[in-house]
Every structure is written in structure tokens, then in C-alpha cells.
Amino acid sequence: MPKSDVLERLFALDGKAALITGSSSGIGQAMAVGFAEAGAKVGVHGSNREKVNTTLRMIEEKGGEAVGLVADLRDHEVPARLASEAKEKLGSIDILVNNAGMNIRQPTAEVTPEAFETIMTINLRSILFLCQAVYPMMKEQGGGKIINTGSMTTIQGIVELPVYGMTKSAVGQFTKTIALEWAPDNIQVNCIGPGFIRTPLNEKFMWQDPKKSKFLHERIPAKRPGTPTDLVGLALMLASHASDYITGQTIMIDGGFSAGTDWREA
């Protein structure tokens, strides 16, 4: 079989519609462009219209098709409305990528109720109710793909990220739960765990901080930070027929960070 036929059969997203939350920048933006290049019609979501339009232009320049969806996930009513609007504009939702997330860095002893509620609402509540909203659509059409974005804190603790860690570890467990519940409906649900990815949002406090940057470059086995495009390949696999028998999994993309440490460099 020619190589092109294999790729087409397993990885192409032609005719599929994908809603990707938090796709106006960073990791979500890279996924949105990658999905569009693979043939999907993409719902680009963000809370800032200008940033959403930037991603739309990137997709259009590559010949892809996308629609903009501006909504603030801090609003409890938004997930259901967003799913409905996405279906109306896209025609269907074959793929849901729950990528939107946020963090407020505070030591555990200093966490405020306001920060707790905000992080929980965006990182957990919105995911649950977006999944709930798309489930009837996917079930009716005979299946679908859901991809949740976790983090390093999905599988290990990191100091001064208590609430963020709570949400991202919960995302991993939630992924397993709905994967089991919805497997009979041919809906595969998986979680991508980004490692230390260099994005505009963390550039200043992480990669421009000499101490943190030095630690990460030495500790990451690959000896470099990840980039948003490093996540696109796995996201495409989990959104395509290539993952039809993969569900309930959290897969780390971290340059080997979570695999362990190299004692030879001690």
C-alpha cells in the first residue's frame, strides 16, 4: 500500500469538525493550525477577539477553514452555549479539544477563595460541561474524539501550584472516567500532558528567569524546552482514526522529564 494511502486512512481529518478551546494562542493555536492543515474545519475559541482573529488568519493563509468563537469560560453558562454555537457554525462537532486553562501562582498558605474558584471554573468545570454538551451530538453521529490537555501536574506535584495541580490531576482522572462511560458509544477520550513548553504566557516568569531556565535545561533529558508544535503530532493521532482503540490514556510530551533522572550528571 502506498504511504500516502496509509496516512489518508489513519491520520487525515478531512470532513471532520473540531472545537478547540483556548486556541487563540500557544498550544491551542498550534493544534488549530495543525488540525486545519490535516483537513478539519476548526472552531477557534478564545476570550479575546483580536487573538482569535490572528489564529483564523494563520489558518486561512495555509488554505484551511475555520470559524471564530469568542467566549469567556469563567461564565458558568458558556460551555453549553459554546458547544451549540460551534455545532451551528461547523455543522457538527466530531472532535472536542479541551485546551483552555489558566493558573494563578500562589503558595498553598496564600491561596485565596477567588483564585481557587477562578482556576477551578476554567480548568475543570468548563471541561466537564463542554463534554456533557457534546456527548449527545457525538453519540447521535456514531462516535467522536475528546482530547483533554493536562500538564506535568497531572502526574506529579510541583511546588506553589496547589490549585492548578488539583485541577490538572483531576483532568487525568476525569479522562479515565468518561472514557469508560462513553466507550460503548465509540467516543475515545484521552489526555495530553505537556511538559515544560515555551509559550508567550510563560516566557517571562519561566524561560527568562535565569535560575528556572538553567534548572529546566539541565533537568529535561532532551536539553531543550518544548514548543507548541511538539504537541501537534500526538493531538492529530488522538483526533484521527489512528486512535480508534486508544482511550482513557494520559500521554506525556515532556522531552523525557517524567521518565526519571540521569544520575550520571549528578
C-alpha positions in Angstrom: 0.0 0.0 0.0 1.4 3.4 -0.9 2.5 5.5 2.0 0.0 8.3 1.1 -2.9 5.8 1.4 -1.9 4.8 4.9 -1.7 8.4 6.0 -5.0 9.2 4.4 -6.7 6.2 6.1 -5.3 6.8 9.5 -4.5 10.4 10.1 -6.4 12.7 7.7 -9.2 14.8 9.3 -11.0 15.6 6.0 -14.7 16.3 6.6 -14.2 16.5 10.4 -15.1 19.5 12.6 -13.1 20.3 15.7 -13.8 22.7 18.5 -10.6 23.6 20.2 -10.9 25.8 23.3 -8.1 28.2 24.2 -6.9 28.1 20.6 -6.2 31.8 20.1 -2.5 31.4 21.2 0.2 29.0 22.3 -0.5 25.2 22.3 -4.1 25.6 21.2 -3.2 27.8 18.3 -0.6 25.2 17.1 -3.2 22.5 17.3 -5.8 24.6 15.5 -3.4 25.2 12.6 -2.3 21.6 12.5 -5.9 20.3 12.5 -6.8 22.6 9.7 -3.8 21.5 7.7 -5.0 17.9 8.2 -8.3 18.8 6.6 -10.5 19.6 9.6 -12.8 22.6 9.8 -11.8 24.2 13.1 -13.7 26.2 15.7 -11.1 28.6 17.1 -12.1 29.6 20.7 -10.7 32.3 22.9 -11.8 35.2 25.1 -10.0 37.9 23.1 -11.5 38.5 19.6 -8.2 40.0 18.2 -6.2 36.9 19.2 -8.9 34.6 17.8 -8.7 36.5 14.5 -4.9 36.1 14.5 -5.4 32.3 14.6 -8.1 32.5 11.9 -5.7 34.4 9.6 -2.9 31.8 10.2 -5.3 29.0 9.2 -6.7 30.9 6.2 -3.1 31.6 4.9 -2.5 27.9 4.8 -5.7 27.2 2.9 -7.6 25.9 5.9 -11.2 26.6 7.0 -12.1 27.9 10.5 -14.6 29.9 12.4 -14.1 32.2 15.4 -15.8 31.6 18.7 -15.3 34.3 21.4 -16.5 33.3 24.9 -15.3 33.6 28.5 -15.3 30.2 30.2 -15.5 31.9 33.6 -19.2 32.3 32.9 -21.0 29.1 34.0 -23.5 29.3 31.2 -20.8 29.5 28.5 -19.9 25.8 27.9 -23.4 24.8 26.7 -23.7 27.9 24.6 -20.3 27.5 23.1 -21.0 23.9 22.1 -24.3 24.9 20.5 -22.7 27.8 18.6 -19.8 25.6 17.4 -22.2 23.0 16.1 -24.2 25.6 14.3 -21.2 27.2 12.6 -19.2 24.0 12.0 -22.2 21.7 11.1 -21.1 19.1 13.7 -18.5 18.5 16.4 -16.5 15.4 15.7 -13.6 16.4 17.8 -13.5 18.4 21.1 -10.2 19.6 22.4 -10.4 20.9 26.0 -7.3 23.0 25.9 -8.3 26.2 27.7 -6.7 26.6 31.1 -5.3 29.2 33.4 -3.2 29.5 36.6 -2.6 31.9 39.4 0.6 31.0 41.1 0.3 31.1 44.9 1.9 29.1 47.7 -0.7 26.9 49.4 -0.8 29.1 52.5 -1.7 32.1 50.4 -4.4 30.7 48.1 -7.4 33.0 48.0 -11.0 31.8 47.6 -11.3 34.0 44.5 -8.2 32.4 42.8 -9.5 28.9 43.8 -12.9 29.5 42.2 -11.4 31.0 39.0 -9.0 28.2 38.4 -11.5 25.5 39.2 -14.1 27.1 36.9 -11.9 27.3 33.8 -9.7 24.2 34.3 -12.3 21.7 35.5 -15.9 23.0 35.4 -15.8 24.1 31.8 -14.3 20.8 30.7 -17.0 18.7 32.4 -19.9 20.7 31.0 -18.4 21.0 27.5 -18.0 17.2 27.4 -21.6 16.9 28.7 -22.8 19.3 25.9 -21.1 17.5 23.0 -21.9 14.0 24.2 -25.4 13.8 22.7 -24.1 15.1 19.4 -21.2 12.6 19.2 -23.5 9.7 20.3 -26.1 10.5 17.6 -23.5 10.7 14.9 -21.9 7.4 15.9 -18.8 8.5 17.7 -16.2 11.2 18.3 -12.9 12.2 19.9 -12.3 14.2 23.0 -8.8 15.4 23.9 -8.1 17.0 27.3 -5.0 19.0 28.0 -3.3 18.1 31.2 0.2 19.1 32.4 3.2 17.9 34.3 1.0 18.3 37.4 -1.4 15.6 36.1 1.2 13.1 37.2 3.4 14.8 39.8 3.5 17.7 42.3 5.1 21.0 41.7 5.5 23.5 44.5 3.4 26.6 44.6 0.9 25.2 42.1 -1.6 23.7 44.6 -4.9 24.6 42.9 -3.6 24.2 39.3 -2.2 20.8 40.3 -5.5 19.8 41.8 -7.3 20.7 38.5 -4.8 19.1 36.2 -4.6 15.8 38.2 -8.4 15.7 38.2 -8.4 16.2 34.4 -6.4 12.9 34.1 -8.8 11.1 36.3 -11.9 12.6 34.6 -10.4 11.4 31.3 -10.5 7.9 32.5 -14.0 8.1 33.9 -15.7 9.4 30.7 -13.5 7.1 28.5 -15.1 4.2 30.4 -18.6 5.6 30.3 -18.6 6.5 26.6 -16.5 3.8 25.1 -19.7 1.9 24.1 -20.7 5.0 22.1 -17.5 4.9 20.1 -16.2 8.1 21.7 -12.5 7.9 22.6 -11.3 10.3 25.4 -7.6 10.9 26.0 -5.4 13.4 27.8 -2.2 15.1 26.5 0.3 16.0 29.3 2.5 18.9 28.1 5.8 19.2 29.8 7.6 22.5 30.1 6.5 24.1 26.9 7.8 27.5 25.9 4.8 29.8 25.2 4.2 33.6 25.3 2.3 33.1 28.5 5.2 31.6 30.5 8.2 33.2 28.7 8.8 35.9 31.2 8.3 34.0 34.5 10.0 30.8 33.4 12.3 31.0 30.4 13.6 34.5 31.1 14.2 33.7 34.7 17.9 32.6 34.7 17.6 30.2 37.7 14.4 28.4 36.4 15.7 28.3 32.8 19.0 26.8 33.9 17.3 24.2 36.0 14.9 23.1 33.2 17.6 23.0 30.5 19.7 20.8 32.8 16.8 18.6 34.1 14.9 17.9 30.8 16.7 14.9 29.2 16.1 16.4 25.7 18.0 19.5 26.9 15.5 22.0 25.5 12.1 23.3 26.2 9.1 22.0 24.3 7.3 24.1 21.7 3.6 24.1 20.9 4.2 22.3 17.7 5.8 19.4 19.6 2.2 18.5 20.7 0.5 18.7 17.3 1.5 15.2 16.1 0.0 13.4 19.1 -3.1 15.6 19.0 -3.6 14.7 15.4 -3.3 11.0 16.2 -5.8 11.2 19.1 -8.2 13.1 16.8 -8.0 10.7 13.9 -8.8 7.0 13.1 -5.2 6.2 14.2 -6.5 6.2 17.8 -9.8 4.3 17.4 -8.6 1.7 20.0 -6.9 4.1 22.4 -9.0 5.6 25.2 -8.6 6.7 28.8 -4.9 7.4 28.5 -2.7 10.3 29.6 0.3 10.6 27.3 3.1 12.9 28.4 5.0 15.1 25.9 7.9 16.4 28.1 11.2 15.6 26.5 11.7 12.7 28.9 11.2 14.8 32.1 8.7 12.4 33.7 10.8 9.3 32.8 13.2 10.0 35.6 16.7 11.5 36.1 20.2 10.7 34.8 22.4 10.0 37.8 25.5 10.3 35.6 25.1 14.0 35.5 24.9 14.4 39.3 
